[in-house]
Amino acid sequence: MMNEARKIQNALISVFYKDGLEPIVIALNRLGITIYSTGGTQDFIEKLGINVIAVESLTGYPSILGGRVKTLHPKVFGGILARRSNEQDQKEVQQYEIPFFDLVIVDLYPFEETVKSTTDEKKIIEKIDIGGVSLIRAAAKNFNDTLIIADKNDFKNLIHILDEQKGESSIEQRKEFASRAFNITSHYDGLIFNYFDANHSAFKSSVQHGKVLRYGENPHQKGVFYGNLDEIFVQLNGKELSYNNLLDIDAALNLITDFEEPTVAVIKHNNACGIASRDTIFEAWKDALAGDPVSAFGGIIASNKHIDSTTAAEIDRIFFEVIIAPSYDEKAIEILKTKKNRIILQQRSSLPKNKLFRSILNGVVEQDRDAVVLGENNLTCVTTKAATPQEITDMLFADKIVKHTKSNTIVLAKNKQLIGIGCGQTSRVDALKQAIEKAHAFNFDLHGAVMSSDAFFPFPDCVEIAGNEGIKSVIQPGGSIKDDASVKYCNEHEIAMYFTGIRHFKH
């Protein structure tokens, strides 16, 4: 009995969105299925010239409280929850003249959309669905006998059941639709809770659809992405995005959106290996690549401005995995598409500046996104010597890069170009030495360059090393109990140093 097919005889329909409903109702009518409905859905069906029984006539109660109570009645829920194979259920259904509901088509009030469109609490509260959630959960619970359709995207599948299977559903189909229904109601409840949970008393995050990736960080690891990439960008070309692609794209977009003037960044393993700001994207690309043309091979390229065909032709000269920009010339796209697997993304929006989540141990940590972008008014000169206007510009440029680079990190910059970077080091001295080595490897002159650190200097060793290389301006958070030692060295060697009061750790 548990695995037998069920033929639809009675259907209950109550939906907020009517698009796509007409062919469903016509198919139900063609099969002689009795339709029950209420409110606007009932009006919609009647206008099609199709007979429909009002739920009010079944329950003996009208819709009350401004529509808040319509279907919350034993004759409705009894018909949904009654077990066909249970003798006592059969007796009670007959006793109270309750029709079996073999099909329930219900969606939910648009709570999420309302929260996005208004701050009016009264309007938001009225879009918290009560009856709809209850109907969906009841039908999904009784999937052995009842088919639940809780998403208009499943109308196509329902049409198949009605037309090809003559209104008869299998237990496998009903269980699959039940699973989808519980996904919808749990997601809905999570949205409502998060709206009310101003104090973050619990962690609830829900994404309704997951995309299985080719694999995770390595081929022996499984990977799934939960989210809607279409909100962030449209893919114009290339193979499917991988787990590592997504990590690099996330790093690239977080970095590039901090810059206003034409800027290009090259990302490798979540860190910038080249970045420059110039008057044009063409110039920015050339100087970003010059920062480390070796590491750029196979990397991610991100631009915050339109990419023209001339720039695309230059970019096409190297091998890279992904390119991201807000727009492209048609000719530029043609050039970049010459490599069929090359991923071309057109950015639609910036990443949301809200919360970050990370799984650790047996739980999750949540934090605010590091949205701080420093300006000149955030800098405090702590040395006798002040920096030049160009050095201040370069320090602010370098601080943006430091913020998005794995700690410990040191960034060396000159004329709004990354010329040396040390990242992910256990020692700040090692990070500086790595940055200097990078700069020397690509023949950059460090005289007049600036140095930025993600955290304070506990000893004056870093400013000593930097000073010996000709670096004359330093930007750092400050806050060490030995700040005076670094300040003293800078004063003695005519180095300008600025404190920000903002630490940019990234682990």
Secondary structure as a PSIPRED ss2 file (coil, helix, strand):
# PSIPRED VFORMAT (PSIPRED V4.0)

   1 M C   1.000  0.000  0.000
   2 M C   1.000  0.000  0.000
   3 N C   1.000  0.000  0.000
   4 E C   1.000  0.000  0.000
   5 A C   1.000  0.000  0.000
   6 R E   0.000  0.000  1.000
   7 K E   0.000  0.000  1.000
   8 I C   1.000  0.000  0.000
   9 Q C   1.000  0.000  0.000
  10 N E   0.000  0.000  1.000
  11 A E   0.000  0.000  1.000
  12 L E   0.000  0.000  1.000
  13 I E   0.000  0.000  1.000
  14 S E   0.000  0.000  1.000
  15 V C   1.000  0.000  0.000
  16 F C   1.000  0.000  0.000
  17 Y C   1.000  0.000  0.000
  18 K C   1.000  0.000  0.000
  19 D C   1.000  0.000  0.000
  20 G C   1.000  0.000  0.000
  21 L C   1.000  0.000  0.000
  22 E H   0.000  1.000  0.000
  23 P H   0.000  1.000  0.000
  24 I H   0.000  1.000  0.000
  25 V H   0.000  1.000  0.000
  26 I H   0.000  1.000  0.000
  27 A H   0.000  1.000  0.000
  28 L H   0.000  1.000  0.000
  29 N H   0.000  1.000  0.000
  30 R H   0.000  1.000  0.000
  31 L C   1.000  0.000  0.000
  32 G C   1.000  0.000  0.000
  33 I C   1.000  0.000  0.000
  34 T E   0.000  0.000  1.000
  35 I E   0.000  0.000  1.000
  36 Y E   0.000  0.000  1.000
  37 S E   0.000  0.000  1.000
  38 T C   1.000  0.000  0.000
  39 G H   0.000  1.000  0.000
  40 G H   0.000  1.000  0.000
  41 T H   0.000  1.000  0.000
  42 Q H   0.000  1.000  0.000
  43 D H   0.000  1.000  0.000
  44 F H   0.000  1.000  0.000
  45 I H   0.000  1.000  0.000
  46 E H   0.000  1.000  0.000
  47 K H   0.000  1.000  0.000
  48 L C   1.000  0.000  0.000
  49 G C   1.000  0.000  0.000
  50 I C   1.000  0.000  0.000
  51 N C   1.000  0.000  0.000
  52 V C   1.000  0.000  0.000
  53 I E   0.000  0.000  1.000
  54 A E   0.000  0.000  1.000
  55 V H   0.000  1.000  0.000
  56 E H   0.000  1.000  0.000
  57 S H   0.000  1.000  0.000
  58 L H   0.000  1.000  0.000
  59 T H   0.000  1.000  0.000
  60 G C   1.000  0.000  0.000
  61 Y C   1.000  0.000  0.000
  62 P C   1.000  0.000  0.000
  63 S C   1.000  0.000  0.000
  64 I E   0.000  0.000  1.000
  65 L H   0.000  1.000  0.000
  66 G H   0.000  1.000  0.000
  67 G H   0.000  1.000  0.000
  68 R C   1.000  0.000  0.000
  69 V E   0.000  0.000  1.000
  70 K C   1.000  0.000  0.000
  71 T C   1.000  0.000  0.000
  72 L C   1.000  0.000  0.000
  73 H C   1.000  0.000  0.000
  74 P H   0.000  1.000  0.000
  75 K H   0.000  1.000  0.000
  76 V H   0.000  1.000  0.000
  77 F H   0.000  1.000  0.000
  78 G H   0.000  1.000  0.000
  79 G H   0.000  1.000  0.000
  80 I H   0.000  1.000  0.000
  81 L H   0.000  1.000  0.000
  82 A C   1.000  0.000  0.000
  83 R C   1.000  0.000  0.000
  84 R C   1.000  0.000  0.000
  85 S C   1.000  0.000  0.000
  86 N C   1.000  0.000  0.000
  87 E H   0.000  1.000  0.000
  88 Q H   0.000  1.000  0.000
  89 D H   0.000  1.000  0.000
  90 Q H   0.000  1.000  0.000
  91 K H   0.000  1.000  0.000
  92 E H   0.000  1.000  0.000
  93 V H   0.000  1.000  0.000
  94 Q H   0.000  1.000  0.000
  95 Q H   0.000  1.000  0.000
  96 Y C   1.000  0.000  0.000
  97 E C   1.000  0.000  0.000
  98 I C   1.000  0.000  0.000
  99 P C   1.000  0.000  0.000
 100 F C   1.000  0.000  0.000
 101 F C   1.000  0.000  0.000
 102 D C   1.000  0.000  0.000
 103 L E   0.000  0.000  1.000
 104 V E   0.000  0.000  1.000
 105 I E   0.000  0.000  1.000
 106 V E   0.000  0.000  1.000
 107 D C   1.000  0.000  0.000
 108 L C   1.000  0.000  0.000
 109 Y C   1.000  0.000  0.000
 110 P C   1.000  0.000  0.000
 111 F H   0.000  1.000  0.000
 112 E H   0.000  1.000  0.000
 113 E H   0.000  1.000  0.000
 114 T H   0.000  1.000  0.000
 115 V H   0.000  1.000  0.000
 116 K H   0.000  1.000  0.000
 117 S H   0.000  1.000  0.000
 118 T C   1.000  0.000  0.000
 119 T C   1.000  0.000  0.000
 120 D C   1.000  0.000  0.000
 121 E H   0.000  1.000  0.000
 122 K H   0.000  1.000  0.000
 123 K H   0.000  1.000  0.000
 124 I H   0.000  1.000  0.000
 125 I H   0.000  1.000  0.000
 126 E H   0.000  1.000  0.000
 127 K C   1.000  0.000  0.000
 128 I C   1.000  0.000  0.000
 129 D C   1.000  0.000  0.000
 130 I C   1.000  0.000  0.000
 131 G H   0.000  1.000  0.000
 132 G H   0.000  1.000  0.000
 133 V H   0.000  1.000  0.000
 134 S H   0.000  1.000  0.000
 135 L H   0.000  1.000  0.000
 136 I H   0.000  1.000  0.000
 137 R H   0.000  1.000  0.000
 138 A H   0.000  1.000  0.000
 139 A H   0.000  1.000  0.000
 140 A H   0.000  1.000  0.000
 141 K H   0.000  1.000  0.000
 142 N C   1.000  0.000  0.000
 143 F C   1.000  0.000  0.000
 144 N C   1.000  0.000  0.000
 145 D C   1.000  0.000  0.000
 146 T C   1.000  0.000  0.000
 147 L E   0.000  0.000  1.000
 148 I E   0.000  0.000  1.000
 149 I E   0.000  0.000  1.000
 150 A C   1.000  0.000  0.000
 151 D C   1.000  0.000  0.000
 152 K H   0.000  1.000  0.000
 153 N H   0.000  1.000  0.000
 154 D H   0.000  1.000  0.000
 155 F H   0.000  1.000  0.000
 156 K H   0.000  1.000  0.000
 157 N H   0.000  1.000  0.000
 158 L H   0.000  1.000  0.000
 159 I H   0.000  1.000  0.000
 160 H H   0.000  1.000  0.000
 161 I H   0.000  1.000  0.000
 162 L H   0.000  1.000  0.000
 163 D H   0.000  1.000  0.000
 164 E C   1.000  0.000  0.000
 165 Q C   1.000  0.000  0.000
 166 K C   1.000  0.000  0.000
 167 G C   1.000  0.000  0.000
 168 E E   0.000  0.000  1.000
 169 S E   0.000  0.000  1.000
 170 S C   1.000  0.000  0.000
 171 I H   0.000  1.000  0.000
 172 E H   0.000  1.000  0.000
 173 Q H   0.000  1.000  0.000
 174 R H   0.000  1.000  0.000
 175 K H   0.000  1.000  0.000
 176 E H   0.000  1.000  0.000
 177 F H   0.000  1.000  0.000
 178 A H   0.000  1.000  0.000
 179 S H   0.000  1.000  0.000
 180 R H   0.000  1.000  0.000
 181 A H   0.000  1.000  0.000
 182 F H   0.000  1.000  0.000
 183 N H   0.000  1.000  0.000
 184 I H   0.000  1.000  0.000
 185 T H   0.000  1.000  0.000
 186 S H   0.000  1.000  0.000
 187 H H   0.000  1.000  0.000
 188 Y H   0.000  1.000  0.000
 189 D H   0.000  1.000  0.000
 190 G H   0.000  1.000  0.000
 191 L H   0.000  1.000  0.000
 192 I H   0.000  1.000  0.000
 193 F H   0.000  1.000  0.000
 194 N H   0.000  1.000  0.000
 195 Y H   0.000  1.000  0.000
 196 F H   0.000  1.000  0.000
 197 D C   1.000  0.000  0.000
 198 A C   1.000  0.000  0.000
 199 N C   1.000  0.000  0.000
 200 H C   1.000  0.000  0.000
 201 S C   1.000  0.000  0.000
 202 A C   1.000  0.000  0.000
 203 F C   1.000  0.000  0.000
 204 K C   1.000  0.000  0.000
 205 S C   1.000  0.000  0.000
 206 S C   1.000  0.000  0.000
 207 V C   1.000  0.000  0.000
 208 Q C   1.000  0.000  0.000
 209 H C   1.000  0.000  0.000
 210 G E   0.000  0.000  1.000
 211 K E   0.000  0.000  1.000
 212 V E   0.000  0.000  1.000
 213 L C   1.000  0.000  0.000
 214 R C   1.000  0.000  0.000
 215 Y C   1.000  0.000  0.000
 216 G C   1.000  0.000  0.000
 217 E C   1.000  0.000  0.000
 218 N C   1.000  0.000  0.000
 219 P C   1.000  0.000  0.000
 220 H C   1.000  0.000  0.000
 221 Q C   1.000  0.000  0.000
 222 K C   1.000  0.000  0.000
 223 G C   1.000  0.000  0.000
 224 V E   0.000  0.000  1.000
 225 F E   0.000  0.000  1.000
 226 Y E   0.000  0.000  1.000
 227 G C   1.000  0.000  0.000
 228 N C   1.000  0.000  0.000
 229 L H   0.000  1.000  0.000
 230 D H   0.000  1.000  0.000
 231 E H   0.000  1.000  0.000
 232 I C   1.000  0.000  0.000
 233 F E   0.000  0.000  1.000
 234 V E   0.000  0.000  1.000
 235 Q E   0.000  0.000  1.000
 236 L E   0.000  0.000  1.000
 237 N E   0.000  0.000  1.000
 238 G C   1.000  0.000  0.000
 239 K C   1.000  0.000  0.000
 240 E C   1.000  0.000  0.000
 241 L C   1.000  0.000  0.000
 242 S C   1.000  0.000  0.000
 243 Y H   0.000  1.000  0.000
 244 N H   0.000  1.000  0.000
 245 N H   0.000  1.000  0.000
 246 L H   0.000  1.000  0.000
 247 L H   0.000  1.000  0.000
 248 D H   0.000  1.000  0.000
 249 I H   0.000  1.000  0.000
 250 D H   0.000  1.000  0.000
 251 A H   0.000  1.000  0.000
 252 A H   0.000  1.000  0.000
 253 L H   0.000  1.000  0.000
 254 N H   0.000  1.000  0.000
 255 L H   0.000  1.000  0.000
 256 I H   0.000  1.000  0.000
 257 T C   1.000  0.000  0.000
 258 D C   1.000  0.000  0.000
 259 F C   1.000  0.000  0.000
 260 E C   1.000  0.000  0.000
 261 E C   1.000  0.000  0.000
 262 P C   1.000  0.000  0.000
 263 T E   0.000  0.000  1.000
 264 V E   0.000  0.000  1.000
 265 A E   0.000  0.000  1.000
 266 V E   0.000  0.000  1.000
 267 I E   0.000  0.000  1.000
 268 K E   0.000  0.000  1.000
 269 H C   1.000  0.000  0.000
 270 N C   1.000  0.000  0.000
 271 N E   0.000  0.000  1.000
 272 A E   0.000  0.000  1.000
 273 C E   0.000  0.000  1.000
 274 G E   0.000  0.000  1.000
 275 I E   0.000  0.000  1.000
 276 A E   0.000  0.000  1.000
 277 S E   0.000  0.000  1.000
 278 R C   1.000  0.000  0.000
 279 D C   1.000  0.000  0.000
 280 T C   1.000  0.000  0.000
 281 I H   0.000  1.000  0.000
 282 F H   0.000  1.000  0.000
 283 E H   0.000  1.000  0.000
 284 A H   0.000  1.000  0.000
 285 W H   0.000  1.000  0.000
 286 K H   0.000  1.000  0.000
 287 D H   0.000  1.000  0.000
 288 A H   0.000  1.000  0.000
 289 L H   0.000  1.000  0.000
 290 A H   0.000  1.000  0.000
 291 G C   1.000  0.000  0.000
 292 D C   1.000  0.000  0.000
 293 P C   1.000  0.000  0.000
 294 V C   1.000  0.000  0.000
 295 S C   1.000  0.000  0.000
 296 A C   1.000  0.000  0.000
 297 F C   1.000  0.000  0.000
 298 G C   1.000  0.000  0.000
 299 G C   1.000  0.000  0.000
 300 I E   0.000  0.000  1.000
 301 I E   0.000  0.000  1.000
 302 A E   0.000  0.000  1.000
 303 S E   0.000  0.000  1.000
 304 N C   1.000  0.000  0.000
 305 K C   1.000  0.000  0.000
 306 H C   1.000  0.000  0.000
 307 I E   0.000  0.000  1.000
 308 D C   1.000  0.000  0.000
 309 S H   0.000  1.000  0.000
 310 T H   0.000  1.000  0.000
 311 T H   0.000  1.000  0.000
 312 A H   0.000  1.000  0.000
 313 A H   0.000  1.000  0.000
 314 E H   0.000  1.000  0.000
 315 I H   0.000  1.000  0.000
 316 D C   1.000  0.000  0.000
 317 R C   1.000  0.000  0.000
 318 I C   1.000  0.000  0.000
 319 F C   1.000  0.000  0.000
 320 F C   1.000  0.000  0.000
 321 E C   1.000  0.000  0.000
 322 V E   0.000  0.000  1.000
 323 I E   0.000  0.000  1.000
 324 I E   0.000  0.000  1.000
 325 A E   0.000  0.000  1.000
 326 P C   1.000  0.000  0.000
 327 S C   1.000  0.000  0.000
 328 Y E   0.000  0.000  1.000
 329 D C   1.000  0.000  0.000
 330 E H   0.000  1.000  0.000
 331 K H   0.000  1.000  0.000
 332 A H   0.000  1.000  0.000
 333 I H   0.000  1.000  0.000
 334 E H   0.000  1.000  0.000
 335 I H   0.000  1.000  0.000
 336 L H   0.000  1.000  0.000
 337 K C   1.000  0.000  0.000
 338 T C   1.000  0.000  0.000
 339 K C   1.000  0.000  0.000
 340 K C   1.000  0.000  0.000
 341 N C   1.000  0.000  0.000
 342 R C   1.000  0.000  0.000
 343 I E   0.000  0.000  1.000
 344 I E   0.000  0.000  1.000
 345 L E   0.000  0.000  1.000
 346 Q E   0.000  0.000  1.000
 347 Q E   0.000  0.000  1.000
 348 R C   1.000  0.000  0.000
 349 S C   1.000  0.000  0.000
 350 S C   1.000  0.000  0.000
 351 L C   1.000  0.000  0.000
 352 P C   1.000  0.000  0.000
 353 K C   1.000  0.000  0.000
 354 N C   1.000  0.000  0.000
 355 K E   0.000  0.000  1.000
 356 L E   0.000  0.000  1.000
 357 F E   0.000  0.000  1.000
 358 R E   0.000  0.000  1.000
 359 S E   0.000  0.000  1.000
 360 I E   0.000  0.000  1.000
 361 L C   1.000  0.000  0.000
 362 N C   1.000  0.000  0.000
 363 G E   0.000  0.000  1.000
 364 V E   0.000  0.000  1.000
 365 V E   0.000  0.000  1.000
 366 E E   0.000  0.000  1.000
 367 Q E   0.000  0.000  1.000
 368 D E   0.000  0.000  1.000
 369 R C   1.000  0.000  0.000
 370 D C   1.000  0.000  0.000
 371 A C   1.000  0.000  0.000
 372 V C   1.000  0.000  0.000
 373 V C   1.000  0.000  0.000
 374 L C   1.000  0.000  0.000
 375 G C   1.000  0.000  0.000
 376 E H   0.000  1.000  0.000
 377 N H   0.000  1.000  0.000
 378 N H   0.000  1.000  0.000
 379 L C   1.000  0.000  0.000
 380 T E   0.000  0.000  1.000
 381 C E   0.000  0.000  1.000
 382 V C   1.000  0.000  0.000
 383 T C   1.000  0.000  0.000
 384 T C   1.000  0.000  0.000
 385 K C   1.000  0.000  0.000
 386 A C   1.000  0.000  0.000
 387 A C   1.000  0.000  0.000
 388 T C   1.000  0.000  0.000
 389 P H   0.000  1.000  0.000
 390 Q H   0.000  1.000  0.000
 391 E H   0.000  1.000  0.000
 392 I H   0.000  1.000  0.000
 393 T H   0.000  1.000  0.000
 394 D H   0.000  1.000  0.000
 395 M H   0.000  1.000  0.000
 396 L H   0.000  1.000  0.000
 397 F H   0.000  1.000  0.000
 398 A H   0.000  1.000  0.000
 399 D H   0.000  1.000  0.000
 400 K H   0.000  1.000  0.000
 401 I H   0.000  1.000  0.000
 402 V H   0.000  1.000  0.000
 403 K H   0.000  1.000  0.000
 404 H C   1.000  0.000  0.000
 405 T C   1.000  0.000  0.000
 406 K C   1.000  0.000  0.000
 407 S C   1.000  0.000  0.000
 408 N C   1.000  0.000  0.000
 409 T C   1.000  0.000  0.000
 410 I E   0.000  0.000  1.000
 411 V E   0.000  0.000  1.000
 412 L E   0.000  0.000  1.000
 413 A E   0.000  0.000  1.000
 414 K C   1.000  0.000  0.000
 415 N C   1.000  0.000  0.000
 416 K C   1.000  0.000  0.000
 417 Q E   0.000  0.000  1.000
 418 L E   0.000  0.000  1.000
 419 I E   0.000  0.000  1.000
 420 G E   0.000  0.000  1.000
 421 I E   0.000  0.000  1.000
 422 G E   0.000  0.000  1.000
 423 C C   1.000  0.000  0.000
 424 G C   1.000  0.000  0.000
 425 Q C   1.000  0.000  0.000
 426 T C   1.000  0.000  0.000
 427 S C   1.000  0.000  0.000
 428 R H   0.000  1.000  0.000
 429 V H   0.000  1.000  0.000
 430 D H   0.000  1.000  0.000
 431 A H   0.000  1.000  0.000
 432 L H   0.000  1.000  0.000
 433 K H   0.000  1.000  0.000
 434 Q H   0.000  1.000  0.000
 435 A H   0.000  1.000  0.000
 436 I H   0.000  1.000  0.000
 437 E H   0.000  1.000  0.000
 438 K H   0.000  1.000  0.000
 439 A H   0.000  1.000  0.000
 440 H H   0.000  1.000  0.000
 441 A H   0.000  1.000  0.000
 442 F C   1.000  0.000  0.000
 443 N C   1.000  0.000  0.000
 444 F C   1.000  0.000  0.000
 445 D C   1.000  0.000  0.000
 446 L C   1.000  0.000  0.000
 447 H C   1.000  0.000  0.000
 448 G C   1.000  0.000  0.000
 449 A C   1.000  0.000  0.000
 450 V E   0.000  0.000  1.000
 451 M E   0.000  0.000  1.000
 452 S E   0.000  0.000  1.000
 453 S E   0.000  0.000  1.000
 454 D C   1.000  0.000  0.000
 455 A C   1.000  0.000  0.000
 456 F C   1.000  0.000  0.000
 457 F C   1.000  0.000  0.000
 458 P C   1.000  0.000  0.000
 459 F C   1.000  0.000  0.000
 460 P C   1.000  0.000  0.000
 461 D H   0.000  1.000  0.000
 462 C H   0.000  1.000  0.000
 463 V H   0.000  1.000  0.000
 464 E H   0.000  1.000  0.000
 465 I H   0.000  1.000  0.000
 466 A H   0.000  1.000  0.000
 467 G H   0.000  1.000  0.000
 468 N H   0.000  1.000  0.000
 469 E C   1.000  0.000  0.000
 470 G C   1.000  0.000  0.000
 471 I C   1.000  0.000  0.000
 472 K C   1.000  0.000  0.000
 473 S E   0.000  0.000  1.000
 474 V E   0.000  0.000  1.000
 475 I E   0.000  0.000  1.000
 476 Q E   0.000  0.000  1.000
 477 P C   1.000  0.000  0.000
 478 G C   1.000  0.000  0.000
 479 G C   1.000  0.000  0.000
 480 S C   1.000  0.000  0.000
 481 I C   1.000  0.000  0.000
 482 K C   1.000  0.000  0.000
 483 D H   0.000  1.000  0.000
 484 D H   0.000  1.000  0.000
 485 A H   0.000  1.000  0.000
 486 S H   0.000  1.000  0.000
 487 V H   0.000  1.000  0.000
 488 K H   0.000  1.000  0.000
 489 Y H   0.000  1.000  0.000
 490 C H   0.000  1.000  0.000
 491 N H   0.000  1.000  0.000
 492 E H   0.000  1.000  0.000
 493 H C   1.000  0.000  0.000
 494 E C   1.000  0.000  0.000
 495 I C   1.000  0.000  0.000
 496 A E   0.000  0.000  1.000
 497 M E   0.000  0.000  1.000
 498 Y E   0.000  0.000  1.000
 499 F E   0.000  0.000  1.000
 500 T C   1.000  0.000  0.000
 501 G C   1.000  0.000  0.000
 502 I C   1.000  0.000  0.000
 503 R C   1.000  0.000  0.000
 504 H C   1.000  0.000  0.000
 505 F C   1.000  0.000  0.000
 506 K C   1.000  0.000  0.000
 507 H C   1.000  0.000  0.000
